[in-house]
Amino acid sequence: MLTPAATVLVHNHSPEALAEQLHQKWLADGRFAPIAANIVLHVRKTNSSGIALSSCVLALLLNDYRNRLEVRRRSRLMFRNSVKALFEYAT
């Protein structure tokens, strides 16, 4: 279940904007990856924009994977967090 604050974010932002916010947070903090995956799963099950959010998040994950060497060169921490997010989203 989403917190009231998360519910407001889902309703007040486009799927693209919300996906980008989640993306920036999980890149900065690896502990956020499971939370982001749960948010996407919950929104997908309960909200009409859930499929769009899920698609946007998947596109960001795939882009990070495609650019993995560049991400790793810039920041090993961001690379590690990106991999964590990919695994959380896939499981």
C-alpha positions as CSV (number, residue, x, y, z in Angstrom):
1,M,0.0,0.0,0.0
2,L,1.2,3.5,-0.9
3,T,1.6,6.2,1.7
4,P,-0.6,9.2,1.3
5,A,2.4,11.2,0.0
6,A,3.2,8.6,-2.6
7,T,-0.5,8.5,-3.7
8,V,-0.4,12.3,-4.3
9,L,2.8,11.9,-6.3
10,V,1.2,9.3,-8.5
11,H,-1.9,11.4,-9.2
12,N,-0.1,14.7,-9.6
13,H,2.7,13.7,-11.9
14,S,3.0,12.2,-15.4
15,P,4.3,8.6,-15.5
16,E,7.4,9.9,-17.2
17,A,8.1,12.4,-14.4
18,L,7.4,9.9,-11.7
19,A,9.6,7.3,-13.3
20,E,12.5,9.8,-13.6
21,Q,12.1,10.8,-9.9
22,L,12.2,7.1,-8.9
23,H,15.2,6.6,-11.2
24,Q,17.2,9.5,-9.7
25,K,16.4,8.2,-6.2
26,W,17.5,4.6,-6.8
27,L,20.7,5.7,-8.5
28,A,21.6,7.8,-5.5
29,D,20.5,5.2,-2.9
30,G,20.6,1.5,-3.5
31,R,18.3,0.9,-0.5
32,F,15.6,2.6,-2.5
33,A,15.6,0.0,-5.3
34,P,13.2,-2.4,-3.6
35,I,10.9,0.5,-2.6
36,A,10.8,1.8,-6.1
37,A,10.0,-1.7,-7.5
38,N,7.1,-2.0,-4.9
39,I,5.8,1.4,-5.9
40,V,5.7,0.5,-9.6
41,L,4.1,-2.9,-8.8
42,H,1.4,-1.3,-6.6
43,V,0.7,1.5,-9.1
44,R,0.5,-1.0,-11.9
45,K,-2.1,-3.0,-10.0
46,T,-4.2,-0.1,-8.7
47,N,-4.0,2.8,-11.1
48,S,-4.8,3.4,-14.8
49,S,-1.4,5.0,-15.4
50,G,0.3,1.9,-13.9
51,I,1.2,0.4,-17.3
52,A,2.7,3.7,-18.5
53,L,4.7,4.1,-15.3
54,S,6.0,0.5,-15.6
55,S,6.9,1.1,-19.3
56,C,8.8,4.3,-18.4
57,V,10.7,2.6,-15.6
58,L,11.6,-0.3,-17.8
59,A,12.9,2.1,-20.5
60,L,15.1,3.8,-17.9
61,L,16.5,0.5,-16.7
62,L,17.2,-0.7,-20.2
63,N,18.9,2.6,-21.0
64,D,21.1,2.3,-17.9
65,Y,22.0,-1.2,-19.0
66,R,22.7,-0.1,-22.5
67,N,25.0,2.7,-21.1
68,R,26.4,0.5,-18.3
69,L,30.1,1.0,-19.2
70,E,29.6,4.8,-19.2
71,V,27.6,4.7,-15.9
72,R,30.3,2.5,-14.3
73,R,33.1,4.8,-15.5
74,R,31.3,7.9,-14.0
75,S,30.3,6.3,-10.7
76,R,30.7,2.7,-9.5
77,L,28.1,3.4,-6.8
78,M,25.5,4.6,-9.4
79,F,26.4,1.5,-11.5
80,R,25.9,-0.8,-8.5
81,N,22.6,0.9,-7.6
82,S,21.4,0.6,-11.2
83,V,22.1,-3.1,-11.2
84,K,20.2,-3.5,-7.9
85,A,17.2,-1.7,-9.4
86,L,17.3,-3.9,-12.4
87,F,17.2,-7.1,-10.3
88,E,14.5,-5.7,-8.0
89,Y,12.4,-4.8,-10.9
90,A,12.9,-8.2,-12.6
91,T,12.1,-10.3,-9.5
